[in-house]
């Protein structure tokens, strides 16, 4: 019996050992499978990590480029819109200026033609100051004057006539007293102590004979406002325009080519200017101060129109022959900042406008809404914006304005019917550029901020996802090991 029990015990022990061996082998196999799966999951997580990184880089790059391009396009479109407004507004201002002046010249010519007591050059327009004052307000000029051509044989007769017809000076004085824009004294000298005269050095000299390059005289006559000359307090009446070589060159071109000449800004200078240029600039600035209020900067660029006056009233549009001689010249002076003020609305800032020609220094303004700010003499725009620059001559601007007026009016004719601008004498150009100020209003740091936020969201989401995957892998390995 004991042998039977012993055999049974040994059999059960052998069976138990076999089961333990089988379970150990199974456990080992499960661990091998788990390790293999863990490696696969690990590499899958690595792959997923790089996919997420690549997706994040692609998306944030797209966000940055898209927003940057959108801002850049908005900046360029706004500049295009603002530069167009500048060109159109300047063109309309020039058109109105020369058009209003031409109408006033026609009034003077008409008066001379229909008054039997007047013949050129012996013409004095009644109510000149009143009408000239209205012209100045419409054209944004600060002074205007009529000068007449006097032949040598008319010299003595003109001196007698000019001394006997000074009633218009007192009329100008009374108008100036009532002019709300006139803040200077009105006790100017209204006598003429010289004959036809010019400047020699710092004083006057009598013009007893015509200049070497002209065979007649061109004395200033009626003008508004009236001021005393800054040299010796005497009126500028009968100053011979031909006696000043720089001014004479403007007039000569206007007469020979039958064109309107815009004078260069001789009251400014830059770092390259010589002593003579600086001296002339200071003289012209002092001259301008006689006409303007104290809050106006006389060192800002001044321009002028020289317009030939022809005894022609044959048609609505000025129709003259090539050999027809003018009877006089009309001059008006203005500050260039008046020509470009009140163009842009508030909020449009940082448009840089450079004026240039071949006869004098360039000068630069910045338009901040309706207000132009003088930056100084020279081309002061930021060269990094050269690729966006818009450049036109004043003739091109005038032509474009007149063509546009014709299209809008539907009659195929321009509003301006006088002489065209000179294409040969110091043709002036404008160059329009944006600035850092303007770009800063449209090209901001928003694309970078949104890119950083988008990148952070992706990094956070990816980190949570990868952390979750790691936790699941640990849980899976633990579960396998506990079986």
Buried (B, 14 or more C-beta within 10 A) or exposed (E): EEEEEEEEEEEEEEEEEEEEEEEEEEEEEEBEEBEEBBEEBEEEBEEBBEEBEEEBEEBBEEBBEEBBEEBBEEBBEBBEEBBEBBBBBBBBBBBBBBBBBBBBBBBBBEBBBEEEEBEBBBBBBEEBBBBBBEBBEBBBBBBBBBBBBBEEEBBEEBBEBBEEBBEBBEBBBEBBEEBEEBEBEBEBBBEBEBBBBBBEEEEBEEBEEBBEEBEBBBBBBBBBBBBBBEBEEBBBBBBBBBBBEEBBBBBBBBBEBBBBBBBBBBBBBBEEBEEEBEEBBBBBBEBBBBBBEEEBEBBBBBBBBBBBBBBBEEEEEBEBEEEEEBBBBBBBBBBBBBBBBEBBEEEBBBBBBBBBBEBBBBBBBBBBBEBBEBBBBBBBBEEEBEEBBBEBBBBBBBBBBBEBBBEEEEEEEBEBBBBBBBEEBBBBBBBBBBBEBBBEBBBBEEBEEBBEEBBEEBEEEBEEBBEEBEEEBEEBBEEBEEE
